[in-house]
Amino acid sequence: MSEFGNESVTVIEATLNDVDRALERLRVGTYRSCQVCGTPISEAELIANPLLANCPAHPELA
Ligand SMILES: [Zn+2]
């Protein structure tokens, strides 16, 4: 653990949380839809960022 700072651990944990949420959204069928307004997220955007949870109008609430 000493070779990795707490900052790295925090980033990894945040990423794991994002993956968990993406998998949960896949399970319930809301993956590909904005969590805020339900707008479908384009395939190109999901390819660029598979963990994308929101449409471009609501980026700060991901
Ligand atoms: Zn939205």
N, CA, C, O and the ligand as a Tripos MOL2 file, in Angstrom:
@<TRIPOS>MOLECULE
protein
  249   247    63     0     0
PROTEIN
NO_CHARGES

@<TRIPOS>ATOM
      1 N           0.8340   -1.2090    0.0000 N.3       1 MET1
      2 CA          0.0000    0.0000    0.0000 C.3       1 MET1
      3 C           0.8670    1.2580    0.0000 C.2       1 MET1
      4 O           0.4440    2.3030   -0.4950 O.2       1 MET1
      5 N           2.0870    1.1610    0.5570 N.am      2 SER2
      6 CA          2.9110    2.3630    0.6960 C.3       2 SER2
      7 C           3.3460    2.9270   -0.6590 C.2       2 SER2
      8 O           3.6240    4.1200   -0.7780 O.2       2 SER2
      9 N           3.4030    2.0670   -1.6770 N.am      3 GLU3
     10 CA          3.8040    2.5580   -2.9870 C.3       3 GLU3
     11 C           2.6980    3.3690   -3.6550 C.2       3 GLU3
     12 O           2.9610    4.1370   -4.5810 O.2       3 GLU3
     13 N           1.4810    3.2020   -3.1950 N.am      4 PHE4
     14 CA          0.3650    3.9180   -3.7820 C.3       4 PHE4
     15 C          -0.2130    4.9020   -2.7620 C.2       4 PHE4
     16 O          -0.5390    4.5230   -1.6370 O.2       4 PHE4
     17 N          -0.3320    6.1310   -3.1550 N.am      5 GLY5
     18 CA         -0.8820    7.1310   -2.2480 C.3       5 GLY5
     19 C          -2.3670    6.9340   -2.0350 C.2       5 GLY5
     20 O          -3.0200    6.2190   -2.7940 O.2       5 GLY5
     21 N          -2.9000    7.5630   -1.0090 N.am      6 ASN6
     22 CA         -4.3330    7.4910   -0.7450 C.3       6 ASN6
     23 C          -5.1370    8.0090   -1.9310 C.2       6 ASN6
     24 O          -6.2630    7.5750   -2.1760 O.2       6 ASN6
     25 N          -4.5390    8.9450   -2.6600 N.am      7 GLU7
     26 CA         -5.2300    9.5110   -3.8070 C.3       7 GLU7
     27 C          -5.5240    8.4290   -4.8460 C.2       7 GLU7
     28 O          -6.6160    8.3820   -5.4120 O.2       7 GLU7
     29 N          -4.5410    7.5590   -5.0920 N.am      8 SER8
     30 CA         -4.7420    6.4780   -6.0510 C.3       8 SER8
     31 C          -5.8450    5.5430   -5.5890 C.2       8 SER8
     32 O          -6.6760    5.1120   -6.3880 O.2       8 SER8
     33 N          -5.8550    5.2290   -4.2980 N.am      9 VAL9
     34 CA         -6.8870    4.3420   -3.7530 C.3       9 VAL9
     35 C          -8.2630    4.9740   -3.9360 C.2       9 VAL9
     36 O          -9.2270    4.2960   -4.2910 O.2       9 VAL9
     37 N          -8.3400    6.2710   -3.6920 N.am     10 THR10
     38 CA         -9.6210    6.9650   -3.8410 C.3      10 THR10
     39 C         -10.1110    6.9090   -5.2760 C.2      10 THR10
     40 O         -11.2980    6.6910   -5.5210 O.2      10 THR10
     41 N          -9.2040    7.1060   -6.2300 N.am     11 VAL11
     42 CA         -9.5770    7.0730   -7.6470 C.3      11 VAL11
     43 C         -10.0540    5.6770   -8.0250 C.2      11 VAL11
     44 O         -11.0430    5.5220   -8.7420 O.2      11 VAL11
     45 N          -9.3410    4.6570   -7.5350 N.am     12 ILE12
     46 CA         -9.7240    3.2720   -7.8510 C.3      12 ILE12
     47 C         -11.0860    2.9530   -7.2540 C.2      12 ILE12
     48 O         -11.9230    2.3340   -7.9110 O.2      12 ILE12
     49 N         -11.3120    3.3670   -6.0220 N.am     13 GLU13
     50 CA        -12.6040    3.0970   -5.3840 C.3      13 GLU13
     51 C         -13.7350    3.8030   -6.1150 C.2      13 GLU13
     52 O         -14.8190    3.2410   -6.2760 O.2      13 GLU13
     53 N         -13.4900    5.0270   -6.5570 N.am     14 ALA14
     54 CA        -14.5170    5.7660   -7.2870 C.3      14 ALA14
     55 C         -14.8290    5.0630   -8.6020 C.2      14 ALA14
     56 O         -15.9890    4.9690   -9.0030 O.2      14 ALA14
     57 N         -13.7890    4.5680   -9.2700 N.am     15 THR15
     58 CA        -13.9930    3.8520  -10.5300 C.3      15 THR15
     59 C         -14.7900    2.5740  -10.3020 C.2      15 THR15
     60 O         -15.6950    2.2510  -11.0720 O.2      15 THR15
     61 N         -14.4470    1.8460   -9.2340 N.am     16 LEU16
     62 CA        -15.1890    0.6200   -8.9310 C.3      16 LEU16
     63 C         -16.6540    0.9250   -8.6580 C.2      16 LEU16
     64 O         -17.5380    0.1780   -9.0780 O.2      16 LEU16
     65 N         -16.9100    2.0190   -7.9570 N.am     17 ASN17
     66 CA        -18.2960    2.4130   -7.6940 C.3      17 ASN17
     67 C         -19.0320    2.7060   -8.9930 C.2      17 ASN17
     68 O         -20.1940    2.3340   -9.1550 O.2      17 ASN17
     69 N         -18.3380    3.3840   -9.9310 N.am     18 ASP18
     70 CA        -18.9470    3.6890  -11.2210 C.3      18 ASP18
     71 C         -19.2600    2.4070  -11.9870 C.2      18 ASP18
     72 O         -20.3070    2.2980  -12.6240 O.2      18 ASP18
     73 N         -18.3460    1.4370  -11.9220 N.am     19 VAL19
     74 CA        -18.5680    0.1630  -12.6070 C.3      19 VAL19
     75 C         -19.7650   -0.5610  -11.9870 C.2      19 VAL19
     76 O         -20.6130   -1.0970  -12.7010 O.2      19 VAL19
     77 N         -19.8270   -0.5710  -10.6520 N.am     20 ASP20
     78 CA        -20.9570   -1.2010   -9.9640 C.3      20 ASP20
     79 C         -22.2770   -0.5920  -10.4060 C.2      20 ASP20
     80 O         -23.2530   -1.2940  -10.6720 O.2      20 ASP20
     81 N         -22.2800    0.7350  -10.4780 N.am     21 ARG21
     82 CA        -23.5250    1.4140  -10.8590 C.3      21 ARG21
     83 C         -23.8840    1.1270  -12.3110 C.2      21 ARG21
     84 O         -25.0580    0.9630  -12.6430 O.2      21 ARG21
     85 N         -22.8600    1.0650  -13.1910 N.am     22 ALA22
     86 CA        -23.1180    0.7610  -14.6010 C.3      22 ALA22
     87 C         -23.6960   -0.6490  -14.7350 C.2      22 ALA22
     88 O         -24.6320   -0.8730  -15.5020 O.2      22 ALA22
     89 N         -23.1230   -1.6070  -13.9740 N.am     23 LEU23
     90 CA        -23.6280   -2.9830  -14.0390 C.3      23 LEU23
     91 C         -25.0560   -3.0520  -13.5170 C.2      23 LEU23
     92 O         -25.8840   -3.7730  -14.0740 O.2      23 LEU23
     93 N         -25.3500   -2.3150  -12.4630 N.am     24 GLU24
     94 CA        -26.7000   -2.3050  -11.9010 C.3      24 GLU24
     95 C         -27.6860   -1.7080  -12.9150 C.2      24 GLU24
     96 O         -28.8120   -2.1830  -13.0570 O.2      24 GLU24
     97 N         -27.2380   -0.6570  -13.6160 N.am     25 ARG25
     98 CA        -28.1160   -0.0490  -14.6240 C.3      25 ARG25
     99 C         -28.3170   -1.0000  -15.8010 C.2      25 ARG25
    100 O         -29.3830   -1.0090  -16.4170 O.2      25 ARG25
    101 N         -27.2920   -1.8060  -16.1170 N.am     26 LEU26
    102 CA        -27.4630   -2.8230  -17.1600 C.3      26 LEU26
    103 C         -28.5310   -3.8260  -16.7340 C.2      26 LEU26
    104 O         -29.3760   -4.2310  -17.5320 O.2      26 LEU26
    105 N         -28.4770   -4.2250  -15.4420 N.am     27 ARG27
    106 CA        -29.4300   -5.2190  -14.9120 C.3      27 ARG27
    107 C         -30.8660   -4.7060  -14.9670 C.2      27 ARG27
    108 O         -31.7740   -5.4300  -15.3740 O.2      27 ARG27
    109 N         -31.0660   -3.4600  -14.5560 N.am     28 VAL28
    110 CA        -32.4260   -2.9400  -14.4840 C.3      28 VAL28
    111 C         -32.8900   -2.3130  -15.7920 C.2      28 VAL28
    112 O         -34.0450   -1.9050  -15.9120 O.2      28 VAL28
    113 N         -31.9780   -2.2330  -16.7890 N.am     29 GLY29
    114 CA        -32.3750   -1.7620  -18.1050 C.3      29 GLY29
    115 C         -32.3260   -0.2650  -18.3070 C.2      29 GLY29
    116 O         -32.9120    0.2440  -19.2620 O.2      29 GLY29
    117 N         -31.6360    0.4610  -17.4250 N.am     30 THR30
    118 CA        -31.5450    1.9140  -17.6010 C.3      30 THR30
    119 C         -30.1840    2.3430  -18.1340 C.2      30 THR30
    120 O         -29.9280    3.5330  -18.3180 O.2      30 THR30
    121 N         -29.2960    1.3480  -18.3850 N.am     31 TYR31
    122 CA        -28.0340    1.6710  -19.0460 C.3      31 TYR31
    123 C         -28.3970    2.2420  -20.4050 C.2      31 TYR31
    124 O         -29.3640    1.7760  -21.0070 O.2      31 TYR31
    125 N         -27.6830    3.2110  -20.9120 N.am     32 ARG32
    126 CA        -27.9810    3.8770  -22.1830 C.3      32 ARG32
    127 C         -28.9970    4.9930  -22.0130 C.2      32 ARG32
    128 O         -29.3130    5.6830  -22.9830 O.2      32 ARG32
    129 N         -29.5170    5.1900  -20.8080 N.am     33 SER33
    130 CA        -30.4350    6.3060  -20.6140 C.3      33 SER33
    131 C         -29.8710    7.2380  -19.5450 C.2      33 SER33
    132 O         -29.2770    6.7870  -18.5660 O.2      33 SER33
    133 N         -30.0640    8.5410  -19.7420 N.am     34 CYS34
    134 CA        -29.6290    9.5260  -18.7540 C.3      34 CYS34
    135 C         -30.3340    9.2610  -17.4240 C.2      34 CYS34
    136 O         -31.5450    9.0430  -17.3870 O.2      34 CYS34
    137 N         -29.5650    9.2820  -16.3340 N.am     35 GLN35
    138 CA        -30.1460    9.0480  -15.0120 C.3      35 GLN35
    139 C         -31.0620   10.1790  -14.5810 C.2      35 GLN35
    140 O         -31.9140    9.9960  -13.7110 O.2      35 GLN35
    141 N         -30.8900   11.3470  -15.1870 N.am     36 VAL36
    142 CA        -31.6640   12.5190  -14.7730 C.3      36 VAL36
    143 C         -32.9510   12.6560  -15.5810 C.2      36 VAL36
    144 O         -34.0360   12.7820  -15.0130 O.2      36 VAL36
    145 N         -32.8230   12.6300  -16.9350 N.am     37 CYS37
    146 CA        -33.9850   12.9320  -17.7710 C.3      37 CYS37
    147 C         -34.4310   11.7480  -18.6240 C.2      37 CYS37
    148 O         -35.4790   11.8110  -19.2680 O.2      37 CYS37
    149 N         -33.6420   10.6600  -18.6360 N.am     38 GLY38
    150 CA        -34.0400    9.4740  -19.3870 C.3      38 GLY38
    151 C         -33.7360    9.5280  -20.8560 C.2      38 GLY38
    152 O         -34.0730    8.6010  -21.5920 O.2      38 GLY38
    153 N         -33.1000   10.6040  -21.3060 N.am     39 THR39
    154 CA        -32.7110   10.7080  -22.7070 C.3      39 THR39
    155 C         -31.7510    9.5870  -23.0740 C.2      39 THR39
    156 O         -30.7880    9.3470  -22.3450 O.2      39 THR39
    157 N         -31.9870    8.8890  -24.1930 N.am     40 PRO40
    158 CA        -31.0500    7.8430  -24.6000 C.3      40 PRO40
    159 C         -29.6570    8.4180  -24.8620 C.2      40 PRO40
    160 O         -29.5130    9.4690  -25.4870 O.2      40 PRO40
    161 N         -28.6450    7.7160  -24.3780 N.am     41 ILE41
    162 CA        -27.2610    8.1200  -24.6110 C.3      41 ILE41
    163 C         -26.7730    7.3990  -25.8620 C.2      41 ILE41
    164 O         -26.9660    6.1900  -25.9920 O.2      41 ILE41
    165 N         -26.1420    8.1260  -26.7860 N.am     42 SER42
    166 CA        -25.7330    7.5330  -28.0640 C.3      42 SER42
    167 C         -24.6660    6.4740  -27.8770 C.2      42 SER42
    168 O         -23.8860    6.5000  -26.9250 O.2      42 SER42
    169 N         -24.6570    5.5370  -28.8200 N.am     43 GLU43
    170 CA        -23.6800    4.4500  -28.7690 C.3      43 GLU43
    171 C         -22.2580    5.0040  -28.8350 C.2      43 GLU43
    172 O         -21.3590    4.4920  -28.1680 O.2      43 GLU43
    173 N         -22.0540    6.0560  -29.6430 N.am     44 ALA44
    174 CA        -20.7190    6.6550  -29.7720 C.3      44 ALA44
    175 C         -20.2370    7.1770  -28.4190 C.2      44 ALA44
    176 O         -19.0650    7.0320  -28.0680 O.2      44 ALA44
    177 N         -21.1550    7.7860  -27.6650 N.am     45 GLU45
    178 CA        -20.7750    8.3080  -26.3510 C.3      45 GLU45
    179 C         -20.4580    7.1810  -25.3780 C.2      45 GLU45
    180 O         -19.5540    7.3040  -24.5500 O.2      45 GLU45
    181 N         -21.1970    6.0910  -25.4780 N.am     46 LEU46
    182 CA        -20.9500    4.9560  -24.5770 C.3      46 LEU46
    183 C         -19.6600    4.2300  -24.9440 C.2      46 LEU46
    184 O         -18.9860    3.6700  -24.0800 O.2      46 LEU46
    185 N         -19.3210    4.2450  -26.2380 N.am     47 ILE47
    186 CA        -18.0440    3.6410  -26.6400 C.3      47 ILE47
    187 C         -16.8980    4.4930  -26.0960 C.2      47 ILE47
    188 O         -15.8870    3.9730  -25.6240 O.2      47 ILE47
    189 N         -17.0780    5.8210  -26.1720 N.am     48 ALA48
    190 CA        -16.0400    6.7180  -25.6590 C.3      48 ALA48
    191 C         -15.9120    6.5930  -24.1440 C.2      48 ALA48
    192 O         -14.8110    6.6790  -23.5980 O.2      48 ALA48
    193 N         -17.0430    6.3900  -23.4680 N.am     49 ASN49
    194 CA        -17.0310    6.2620  -22.0130 C.3      49 ASN49
    195 C         -18.1260    5.2890  -21.5780 C.2      49 ASN49
    196 O         -19.2690    5.6980  -21.3760 O.2      49 ASN49
    197 N         -17.7870    4.0100  -21.4330 N.am     50 PRO50
    198 CA        -18.7940    2.9790  -21.1090 C.3      50 PRO50
    199 C         -19.4810    3.2080  -19.7630 C.2      50 PRO50
    200 O         -20.5290    2.6220  -19.4900 O.2      50 PRO50
    201 N         -18.8880    4.0640  -18.9210 N.am     51 LEU51
    202 CA        -19.4880    4.3090  -17.6060 C.3      51 LEU51
    203 C         -20.3640    5.5480  -17.6080 C.2      51 LEU51
    204 O         -20.8860    5.9530  -16.5700 O.2      51 LEU51
    205 N         -20.5190    6.1430  -18.7740 N.am     52 LEU52
    206 CA        -21.3330    7.3490  -18.8810 C.3      52 LEU52
    207 C         -22.7550    7.0650  -18.4120 C.2      52 LEU52
    208 O         -23.3930    6.1250  -18.8840 O.2      52 LEU52
    209 N         -23.2470    7.8800  -17.4840 N.am     53 ALA53
    210 CA        -24.5580    7.6250  -16.9040 C.3      53 ALA53
    211 C         -25.5680    8.7150  -17.2370 C.2      53 ALA53
    212 O         -26.7610    8.5700  -16.9690 O.2      53 ALA53
    213 N         -25.0810    9.8120  -17.8250 N.am     54 ASN54
    214 CA        -25.9680   10.9450  -18.0540 C.3      54 ASN54
    215 C         -25.7930   11.4890  -19.4690 C.2      54 ASN54
    216 O         -24.7430   11.3090  -20.0860 O.2      54 ASN54
    217 N         -26.8220   12.1520  -19.9750 N.am     55 CYS55
    218 CA        -26.7320   12.7970  -21.2690 C.3      55 CYS55
    219 C         -25.8570   14.0520  -21.1580 C.2      55 CYS55
    220 O         -25.5340   14.4890  -20.0540 O.2      55 CYS55
    221 N         -25.4750   14.6310  -22.3100 N.am     56 PRO56
    222 CA        -24.5950   15.8100  -22.2670 C.3      56 PRO56
    223 C         -25.1840   16.9910  -21.4980 C.2      56 PRO56
    224 O         -24.4470   17.8780  -21.0660 O.2      56 PRO56
    225 N         -26.5070   17.0090  -21.3250 N.am     57 ALA57
    226 CA        -27.1320   18.1250  -20.6020 C.3      57 ALA57
    227 C         -26.9300   18.0270  -19.0880 C.2      57 ALA57
    228 O         -27.0890   19.0170  -18.3720 O.2      57 ALA57
    229 N         -26.5850   16.8520  -18.6100 N.am     58 HIS58
    230 CA        -26.4520   16.6550  -17.1640 C.3      58 HIS58
    231 C         -25.1230   16.0020  -16.7800 C.2      58 HIS58
    232 O         -25.1130   15.0370  -16.0160 O.2      58 HIS58
    233 N         -24.0180   16.5040  -17.2900 N.am     59 PRO59
    234 CA        -22.7120   15.8490  -17.0580 C.3      59 PRO59
    235 C         -22.2840   15.8940  -15.6040 C.2      59 PRO59
    236 O         -21.5970   14.9910  -15.1280 O.2      59 PRO59
    237 N         -22.6870   16.9430  -14.8940 N.am     60 GLU60
    238 CA        -22.1840   17.1320  -13.5220 C.3      60 GLU60
    239 C         -22.8660   16.2010  -12.5170 C.2      60 GLU60
    240 O         -22.4280   16.0900  -11.3730 O.2      60 GLU60
    241 N         -23.9360   15.5380  -12.9490 N.am     61 LEU61
    242 CA        -24.6840   14.7000  -12.0130 C.3      61 LEU61
    243 C         -24.3850   13.2130  -12.2100 C.2      61 LEU61
    244 O         -25.0780   12.3600  -11.6560 O.2      61 LEU61
    245 N         -23.3650   12.9100  -12.9910 N.am     62 ALA62
    246 CA        -23.0200   11.5050  -13.2670 C.3      62 ALA62
    247 C         -22.6830   10.7630  -11.9820 C.2      62 ALA62
    248 O         -22.3690    9.5730  -12.0210 O.2      62 ALA62
    249 ZN        -30.1840   14.2310  -19.0670 Zn       63 ZN63
@<TRIPOS>BOND
     1     1     2 1
     2     2     3 1
     3     3     4 2
     4     3     5 am
     5     5     6 1
     6     6     7 1
     7     7     8 2
     8     7     9 am
     9     9    10 1
    10    10    11 1
    11    11    12 2
    12    11    13 am
    13    13    14 1
    14    14    15 1
    15    15    16 2
    16    15    17 am
    17    17    18 1
    18    18    19 1
    19    19    20 2
    20    19    21 am
    21    21    22 1
    22    22    23 1
    23    23    24 2
    24    23    25 am
    25    25    26 1
    26    26    27 1
    27    27    28 2
    28    27    29 am
    29    29    30 1
    30    30    31 1
    31    31    32 2
    32    31    33 am
    33    33    34 1
    34    34    35 1
    35    35    36 2
    36    35    37 am
    37    37    38 1
    38    38    39 1
    39    39    40 2
    40    39    41 am
    41    41    42 1
    42    42    43 1
    43    43    44 2
    44    43    45 am
    45    45    46 1
    46    46    47 1
    47    47    48 2
    48    47    49 am
    49    49    50 1
    50    50    51 1
    51    51    52 2
    52    51    53 am
    53    53    54 1
    54    54    55 1
    55    55    56 2
    56    55    57 am
    57    57    58 1
    58    58    59 1
    59    59    60 2
    60    59    61 am
    61    61    62 1
    62    62    63 1
    63    63    64 2
    64    63    65 am
    65    65    66 1
    66    66    67 1
    67    67    68 2
    68    67    69 am
    69    69    70 1
    70    70    71 1
    71    71    72 2
    72    71    73 am
    73    73    74 1
    74    74    75 1
    75    75    76 2
    76    75    77 am
    77    77    78 1
    78    78    79 1
    79    79    80 2
    80    79    81 am
    81    81    82 1
    82    82    83 1
    83    83    84 2
    84    83    85 am
    85    85    86 1
    86    86    87 1
    87    87    88 2
    88    87    89 am
    89    89    90 1
    90    90    91 1
    91    91    92 2
    92    91    93 am
    93    93    94 1
    94    94    95 1
    95    95    96 2
    96    95    97 am
    97    97    98 1
    98    98    99 1
    99    99   100 2
   100    99   101 am
   101   101   102 1
   102   102   103 1
   103   103   104 2
   104   103   105 am
   105   105   106 1
   106   106   107 1
   107   107   108 2
   108   107   109 am
   109   109   110 1
   110   110   111 1
   111   111   112 2
   112   111   113 am
   113   113   114 1
   114   114   115 1
   115   115   116 2
   116   115   117 am
   117   117   118 1
   118   118   119 1
   119   119   120 2
   120   119   121 am
   121   121   122 1
   122   122   123 1
   123   123   124 2
   124   123   125 am
   125   125   126 1
   126   126   127 1
   127   127   128 2
   128   127   129 am
   129   129   130 1
   130   130   131 1
   131   131   132 2
   132   131   133 am
   133   133   134 1
   134   134   135 1
   135   135   136 2
   136   135   137 am
   137   137   138 1
   138   138   139 1
   139   139   140 2
   140   139   141 am
   141   141   142 1
   142   142   143 1
   143   143   144 2
   144   143   145 am
   145   145   146 1
   146   146   147 1
   147   147   148 2
   148   147   149 am
   149   149   150 1
   150   150   151 1
   151   151   152 2
   152   151   153 am
   153   153   154 1
   154   154   155 1
   155   155   156 2
   156   155   157 am
   157   157   158 1
   158   158   159 1
   159   159   160 2
   160   159   161 am
   161   161   162 1
   162   162   163 1
   163   163   164 2
   164   163   165 am
   165   165   166 1
   166   166   167 1
   167   167   168 2
   168   167   169 am
   169   169   170 1
   170   170   171 1
   171   171   172 2
   172   171   173 am
   173   173   174 1
   174   174   175 1
   175   175   176 2
   176   175   177 am
   177   177   178 1
   178   178   179 1
   179   179   180 2
   180   179   181 am
   181   181   182 1
   182   182   183 1
   183   183   184 2
   184   183   185 am
   185   185   186 1
   186   186   187 1
   187   187   188 2
   188   187   189 am
   189   189   190 1
   190   190   191 1
   191   191   192 2
   192   191   193 am
   193   193   194 1
   194   194   195 1
   195   195   196 2
   196   195   197 am
   197   197   198 1
   198   198   199 1
   199   199   200 2
   200   199   201 am
   201   201   202 1
   202   202   203 1
   203   203   204 2
   204   203   205 am
   205   205   206 1
   206   206   207 1
   207   207   208 2
   208   207   209 am
   209   209   210 1
   210   210   211 1
   211   211   212 2
   212   211   213 am
   213   213   214 1
   214   214   215 1
   215   215   216 2
   216   215   217 am
   217   217   218 1
   218   218   219 1
   219   219   220 2
   220   219   221 am
   221   221   222 1
   222   222   223 1
   223   223   224 2
   224   223   225 am
   225   225   226 1
   226   226   227 1
   227   227   228 2
   228   227   229 am
   229   229   230 1
   230   230   231 1
   231   231   232 2
   232   231   233 am
   233   233   234 1
   234   234   235 1
   235   235   236 2
   236   235   237 am
   237   237   238 1
   238   238   239 1
   239   239   240 2
   240   239   241 am
   241   241   242 1
   242   242   243 1
   243   243   244 2
   244   243   245 am
   245   245   246 1
   246   246   247 1
   247   247   248 2
@<TRIPOS>SUBSTRUCTURE
     1 MET1         2 RESIDUE 1 A MET
     2 SER2         6 RESIDUE 1 A SER
     3 GLU3        10 RESIDUE 1 A GLU
     4 PHE4        14 RESIDUE 1 A PHE
     5 GLY5        18 RESIDUE 1 A GLY
     6 ASN6        22 RESIDUE 1 A ASN
     7 GLU7        26 RESIDUE 1 A GLU
     8 SER8        30 RESIDUE 1 A SER
     9 VAL9        34 RESIDUE 1 A VAL
    10 THR10       38 RESIDUE 1 A THR
    11 VAL11       42 RESIDUE 1 A VAL
    12 ILE12       46 RESIDUE 1 A ILE
    13 GLU13       50 RESIDUE 1 A GLU
    14 ALA14       54 RESIDUE 1 A ALA
    15 THR15       58 RESIDUE 1 A THR
    16 LEU16       62 RESIDUE 1 A LEU
    17 ASN17       66 RESIDUE 1 A ASN
    18 ASP18       70 RESIDUE 1 A ASP
    19 VAL19       74 RESIDUE 1 A VAL
    20 ASP20       78 RESIDUE 1 A ASP
    21 ARG21       82 RESIDUE 1 A ARG
    22 ALA22       86 RESIDUE 1 A ALA
    23 LEU23       90 RESIDUE 1 A LEU
    24 GLU24       94 RESIDUE 1 A GLU
    25 ARG25       98 RESIDUE 1 A ARG
    26 LEU26      102 RESIDUE 1 A LEU
    27 ARG27      106 RESIDUE 1 A ARG
    28 VAL28      110 RESIDUE 1 A VAL
    29 GLY29      114 RESIDUE 1 A GLY
    30 THR30      118 RESIDUE 1 A THR
    31 TYR31      122 RESIDUE 1 A TYR
    32 ARG32      126 RESIDUE 1 A ARG
    33 SER33      130 RESIDUE 1 A SER
    34 CYS34      134 RESIDUE 1 A CYS
    35 GLN35      138 RESIDUE 1 A GLN
    36 VAL36      142 RESIDUE 1 A VAL
    37 CYS37      146 RESIDUE 1 A CYS
    38 GLY38      150 RESIDUE 1 A GLY
    39 THR39      154 RESIDUE 1 A THR
    40 PRO40      158 RESIDUE 1 A PRO
    41 ILE41      162 RESIDUE 1 A ILE
    42 SER42      166 RESIDUE 1 A SER
    43 GLU43      170 RESIDUE 1 A GLU
    44 ALA44      174 RESIDUE 1 A ALA
    45 GLU45      178 RESIDUE 1 A GLU
    46 LEU46      182 RESIDUE 1 A LEU
    47 ILE47      186 RESIDUE 1 A ILE
    48 ALA48      190 RESIDUE 1 A ALA
    49 ASN49      194 RESIDUE 1 A ASN
    50 PRO50      198 RESIDUE 1 A PRO
    51 LEU51      202 RESIDUE 1 A LEU
    52 LEU52      206 RESIDUE 1 A LEU
    53 ALA53      210 RESIDUE 1 A ALA
    54 ASN54      214 RESIDUE 1 A ASN
    55 CYS55      218 RESIDUE 1 A CYS
    56 PRO56      222 RESIDUE 1 A PRO
    57 ALA57      226 RESIDUE 1 A ALA
    58 HIS58      230 RESIDUE 1 A HIS
    59 PRO59      234 RESIDUE 1 A PRO
    60 GLU60      238 RESIDUE 1 A GLU
    61 LEU61      242 RESIDUE 1 A LEU
    62 ALA62      246 RESIDUE 1 A ALA
    63 ZN63       249 GROUP 0 **** ****
